[in-house]
Amino acid sequence: VNTINLLVNKIDGANRDLIINVAGQLKANLHQYIMVLFGLSSNGNCLYVATDLNNQHAGNIARAICQITGGSGGGKPTEANGRINNLTDLKAVEDLIVNLL
């Protein structure tokens, strides 16, 4: 999106710890980014959001995503997480984030 790197992805079978580990590795190579990772597993579906943009708030992004995925979440300006119930369309999540920019 313009000069912002937007990464939205899901990892089947991943728990929260794995998602955070993957995010840490990805963040080392990203600048000017919004990252949204979903971990989908039989133990529950998790959400992780991170950004280094000063004009965006990861917690607000997580809450907005949770509204369309049926869950709850929030966090700090740079990192947030949550639980989701239903992820059917990654494109809808991408569109939501683009509309927030």
Secondary structure, 3 states (H helix, E strand, C coil): CCCCEEEEEEEECCCHHHHHHHHHHHHCCCCCEEEEEEEEECCEEEEEEEECCCCCCHHHHHHHHHHHHCEEEEECCCEEEEEECCCCCHHHHHHHHHHHC
